[in-house]
Amino acid sequence: MSKSIEATIDRIEEDICVFILENNEKLILPIGKLPTGCKQGDVVILTIEKSKGKTEERENLAKDVLNEILNED
């Protein structure tokens, strides 16, 4: 399941974009994450989605590393 939030591009600086969210909080993201053609003042929809597969991969990696550490002689 994903969640979306409306955000306005407040400004674009060198390699970052500053968004103002619906609740007036700021969010900073790399400019490379913007769709082509976005500019200051544009309203965008930001979507956040949980990646079950990636979460499981990272959990497995953490378990493997921990097992390696605990099993070293």
Order of alpha helices (4+ residues) and beta strands (2+ residues): beta-beta-beta-beta-alpha
